[in-house]
Amino acid sequence: MADTIINIGGVEIRKTAALAPMASVADRAYRLMCKRFGAAYTVSEMVSAKGICYSDRKTAELCTVTDEERPMAVQLFGSEPDFMAEAVKIVLDYNPDIIDINMGCPVPKVIGTGAGSALMKDIKLAAEITGAAVKAAGSVPVTVKIRSGWSSETVNAAEMAKALEASGASAIAVHGRTRDQFYSGRADLSIIRKVKESVSIPVIGNGDVVDADSCINIYNETGCDLVMIGRGSYGNPFIFEEIEAALGGIDYKSPTVETRMKVMLEHIRLILDLSLKNEELAMHEARKHAAWYMNGFYGSAKFRGRCYQLSSYIEAETLANEFIQLQNSRINKNIDKIS
Ligand SMILES: Cc1cc2nc3c(=O)[nH]c(=O)nc-3n(C[C@H](O)[C@H](O)[C@H](O)COP(=O)(O)O)c2cc1C
């Protein structure tokens, strides 16, 4: 499977695993780290279609696509076909491989404007927005990311996907939760399968993939064309190489704590280099990432607390070294016990 290529409206993507869009998390530094470890496809943080039309100052920062991140989509959210079409035309200047429309975001600020997952309640409008985007995008494919439905009483992803396909969407990504679930419970894989059975465009399955086993499971259970990973990549860009190895039938050895800390520092360096802010302010952005790289290890709770105090790269280096020492001292203690 690792060598299989899928085609989204003419854009070729390796059938391994893609990085999900994540506002305030999957910024350029994050995408570049995931790409380095094998993410097959990346998506920008969501950008407001209306904001772009009124030349929001963050537009360029959010829409810029660098060659290292490709194939990459710029994701837009909005509830008005005209604004969506206008925004698509503006975004085309940034030369994205794909334009993705967010119809899955559950947060009140977005659904309050009728955008995001609110569109799961209005399939006709969702189709109009998609049609307007497709027309404006010309030869650039338009995809849509949806949820399983608005609530457990209105699970309509398959019906929605069919309407979006008819409006010209080149692929559908499905997060197997309803809007009402937010991120609670488990993603429902049966609804992703239902969407796959309902359309002939590629379907991207998403929800709760945290390692190679859960990735292979979603491929097997849903028949989806590509798997997309969000939170499972927190502090763990290695997940993409782990999956690629598993799909290729190759043994995979998890990175050592030394490698994890080295990659963490490279990630922090990248955040600082790409930020327009000074080191101390940019370190605020880096703190949560540093904490995620330490997750699940011995003593990580205490270290994560210290990550949230970091205000310089040098401090991060010192913390990483202490973290390595702690892990190694623990291993040595266990060896002493055994011998
Ligand atoms: C912090 C955060 C930000 C997110 N931002 C976006 C976004 O901008 N656009 C979008 O379509 N989905 C967004 N999502 C949803 C994810 O793309 C994904 O659908 C969801 O996290 C389920 O996948 P996972 O279980 O692999 O994390 C976000 C999720 C998280 C946790």
PDBQT file of the ligand as one rigid body, heavy atoms in Angstrom, charges set to zero:
ROOT
HETATM    1  C1  LIG A 401      -6.547  21.989  17.926  1.00  0.00    +0.000 C 
HETATM    2  C2  LIG A 401      -7.363  21.537  16.752  1.00  0.00    +0.000 A 
HETATM    3  C3  LIG A 401      -7.582  22.417  15.698  1.00  0.00    +0.000 A 
HETATM    4  C4  LIG A 401      -8.349  22.001  14.601  1.00  0.00    +0.000 A 
HETATM    5  N1  LIG A 401      -8.503  22.860  13.558  1.00  0.00    +0.000 NA
HETATM    6  C5  LIG A 401      -9.159  22.435  12.443  1.00  0.00    +0.000 A 
HETATM    7  C6  LIG A 401      -9.229  23.260  11.282  1.00  0.00    +0.000 A 
HETATM    8  O1  LIG A 401      -8.683  24.387  11.232  1.00  0.00    +0.000 OA
HETATM    9  N2  LIG A 401      -9.912  22.777  10.212  1.00  0.00    +0.000 N 
HETATM   10  C7  LIG A 401     -10.514  21.531  10.214  1.00  0.00    +0.000 A 
HETATM   11  O2  LIG A 401     -11.123  21.133   9.213  1.00  0.00    +0.000 OA
HETATM   12  N3  LIG A 401     -10.429  20.735  11.288  1.00  0.00    +0.000 NA
HETATM   13  C8  LIG A 401      -9.761  21.142  12.379  1.00  0.00    +0.000 A 
HETATM   14  N4  LIG A 401      -9.622  20.301  13.448  1.00  0.00    +0.000 N 
HETATM   15  C9  LIG A 401     -10.157  18.926  13.366  1.00  0.00    +0.000 C 
HETATM   16  C10 LIG A 401      -9.072  17.954  12.882  1.00  0.00    +0.000 C 
HETATM   17  O3  LIG A 401      -8.668  18.264  11.563  1.00  0.00    +0.000 OA
HETATM   18  C11 LIG A 401      -9.557  16.496  12.928  1.00  0.00    +0.000 C 
HETATM   19  O4  LIG A 401     -10.683  16.375  12.106  1.00  0.00    +0.000 OA
HETATM   20  C12 LIG A 401      -9.931  16.040  14.331  1.00  0.00    +0.000 C 
HETATM   21  O5  LIG A 401      -8.954  16.442  15.279  1.00  0.00    +0.000 OA
HETATM   22  C13 LIG A 401     -10.102  14.501  14.395  1.00  0.00    +0.000 C 
HETATM   23  O6  LIG A 401      -8.920  13.863  13.996  1.00  0.00    +0.000 OA
HETATM   24  P1  LIG A 401      -7.874  13.238  15.082  1.00  0.00    +0.000 P 
HETATM   25  O7  LIG A 401      -8.659  12.287  15.942  1.00  0.00    +0.000 OA
HETATM   26  O8  LIG A 401      -6.835  12.539  14.235  1.00  0.00    +0.000 OA
HETATM   27  O9  LIG A 401      -7.340  14.372  15.881  1.00  0.00    +0.000 OA
HETATM   28  C14 LIG A 401      -8.897  20.690  14.562  1.00  0.00    +0.000 A 
HETATM   29  C15 LIG A 401      -8.682  19.827  15.631  1.00  0.00    +0.000 A 
HETATM   30  C16 LIG A 401      -7.919  20.221  16.710  1.00  0.00    +0.000 A 
HETATM   31  C17 LIG A 401      -7.678  19.250  17.832  1.00  0.00    +0.000 C 
ENDROOT
TORSDOF 0
